[in-house]
Amino acid sequence: MDYNLENHKKPIAEYYITELGFSNSELGSIVTRFPRLFSYSLFRIKHVTGFLRFELGLDATQVKRVIFQAPQIVGLDTEGTLKKKLDSLQTRLSLTSNELGLVVSKMPTLMNLGTENNLLSKIKYLERVENHDAVKTMILKQPTLLGYSLEKRIRPRMEKILTAGLSADK
């Protein structure tokens, strides 16, 4: 309520609608889920959008999807935590820039998940079960896998798959 409607809130709303292509109802949905959106400056929002667009190489449709599904991304530090997390994910899985962009656009909330160690521990476990290329293929096919709990979901299911004699990449 402390932010000026004309000088702060309206320019942010206009940016989302005119530049990013959100409809009024989509913007309303974002604000309902993440009301803190208006606590950030337009400069910061544009910076994060530019990071997605030019650092990750996402196209306009992918940027819109990421922001719609994970509006909290505007609050993340693109030069620190987020960049380190994405760099380690890219390095560990030997992802190209396009592949990294694909993973992020399919699973935008990935950027909001805990620490980079959280992601790497899941990848390391999967690589103990299956070879590196198969793990990379699994993640590219289903990036949501990295969002699951290692102890409560990934490990128990993987053990059942292996016990049944099925291939881990299934």
C-alpha positions in Angstrom: 0.0 0.0 0.0 3.0 2.3 0.4 3.9 2.2 -3.3 2.7 5.0 -5.6 0.1 3.8 -8.1 1.1 6.0 -11.0 4.9 6.0 -10.5 5.5 2.4 -9.3 2.6 -0.1 -9.7 1.2 1.1 -13.0 4.6 1.0 -14.9 5.2 -2.6 -13.6 1.7 -3.7 -14.6 2.1 -2.1 -18.1 5.5 -3.8 -18.5 4.0 -7.2 -17.8 1.1 -6.6 -20.2 2.7 -4.7 -23.0 6.3 -6.0 -23.0 5.9 -9.6 -21.7 2.5 -10.2 -23.2 0.5 -11.1 -20.1 -3.3 -10.7 -20.2 -5.0 -8.7 -17.3 -6.2 -12.0 -15.9 -2.8 -13.6 -16.1 -1.2 -10.6 -14.3 -4.0 -10.8 -11.7 -3.2 -14.5 -11.1 0.5 -13.7 -10.7 -0.2 -10.9 -8.2 -2.6 -13.1 -6.3 0.1 -15.8 -5.9 3.0 -13.4 -5.4 1.7 -10.0 -4.1 5.3 -9.0 -3.3 5.8 -8.5 -7.1 5.0 -4.8 -6.6 7.7 -4.5 -3.9 10.4 -4.8 -6.5 11.5 -2.0 -8.8 10.8 -2.1 -12.5 14.5 -2.0 -13.0 15.0 -5.2 -11.1 12.1 -6.9 -12.9 13.6 -5.9 -16.2 17.0 -7.1 -15.1 15.7 -10.6 -14.2 13.7 -10.7 -17.4 16.9 -9.8 -19.3 18.8 -12.5 -17.5 16.3 -15.1 -18.6 16.2 -13.8 -22.1 19.9 -13.1 -22.8 21.9 -15.1 -20.2 19.8 -18.2 -20.4 18.7 -17.7 -24.0 15.0 -18.2 -23.5 12.6 -17.0 -26.1 9.7 -14.6 -25.2 7.2 -17.5 -24.8 9.6 -19.3 -22.4 10.3 -16.2 -20.4 6.5 -15.6 -20.0 6.0 -19.3 -18.9 8.9 -19.0 -16.3 7.6 -15.8 -14.9 4.0 -17.0 -14.8 4.8 -20.3 -13.1 7.5 -18.9 -10.8 6.9 -15.2 -10.3 9.2 -15.3 -7.2 12.1 -15.4 -9.6 12.1 -11.5 -9.7 13.3 -11.6 -6.1 16.3 -13.9 -6.8 19.9 -12.7 -7.0 20.7 -13.3 -10.6 24.4 -12.7 -10.2 24.9 -14.8 -7.1 22.9 -17.8 -6.0 20.8 -18.2 -9.1 23.8 -18.0 -11.5 25.8 -20.4 -9.3 22.9 -22.9 -9.2 22.4 -22.8 -12.9 26.1 -23.0 -13.7 26.6 -26.0 -11.5 23.5 -27.7 -13.0 24.8 -27.0 -16.5 28.3 -28.2 -15.7 27.3 -31.3 -13.8 24.9 -32.5 -16.5 27.0 -31.2 -19.4 24.1 -29.2 -20.7 24.3 -26.9 -23.7 22.9 -23.4 -23.2 19.8 -24.4 -25.1 19.3 -27.5 -23.0 19.7 -25.5 -19.8 17.1 -23.1 -21.1 14.8 -26.0 -21.9 15.1 -27.4 -18.4 14.4 -24.0 -16.8 11.4 -23.3 -19.0 9.9 -26.8 -18.3 10.6 -26.5 -14.5 10.7 -22.8 -13.6 10.4 -23.5 -9.9 13.7 -25.3 -10.1 15.3 -21.9 -9.6 13.5 -21.5 -6.3 14.5 -24.9 -4.8 16.9 -24.8 -1.9 20.6 -24.8 -2.5 22.7 -26.0 -5.4 23.8 -28.9 -3.1 20.1 -30.0 -3.0 20.1 -30.3 -6.8 23.6 -31.9 -7.0 22.8 -34.5 -4.4 19.8 -35.7 -6.5 22.0 -35.8 -9.6 24.8 -37.7 -7.9 22.3 -40.3 -6.6 20.9 -40.8 -10.1 24.4 -41.1 -11.6 25.2 -43.9 -9.1 22.1 -45.7 -10.4 22.5 -44.9 -14.1 25.2 -43.5 -16.4 25.8 -39.8 -16.9 24.2 -39.6 -20.4 21.1 -41.5 -19.2 20.7 -39.1 -16.3 21.0 -36.1 -18.6 18.4 -37.6 -20.9 16.1 -38.2 -17.9 16.4 -34.6 -16.7 15.9 -33.2 -20.2 12.8 -35.4 -20.6 11.4 -34.7 -17.1 13.1 -31.8 -15.3 10.4 -32.0 -12.6 12.4 -35.0 -11.3 14.8 -32.5 -9.7 12.0 -31.0 -7.7 11.2 -34.2 -5.9 12.5 -35.1 -2.5 15.5 -37.5 -2.8 14.7 -39.4 0.3 10.9 -39.5 0.1 10.3 -39.9 -3.6 13.3 -40.4 -5.9 15.2 -43.1 -3.9 12.2 -45.3 -2.9 10.8 -45.2 -6.5 14.2 -45.8 -8.1 14.8 -48.8 -5.8 11.4 -50.3 -6.8 12.2 -49.8 -10.4 15.6 -51.5 -10.1 14.2 -54.3 -7.9 11.6 -55.0 -10.7 14.5 -55.3 -13.2 13.4 -52.3 -15.2 15.8 -49.7 -16.7 16.3 -46.7 -14.4 15.6 -44.2 -17.1 12.0 -45.4 -17.2 
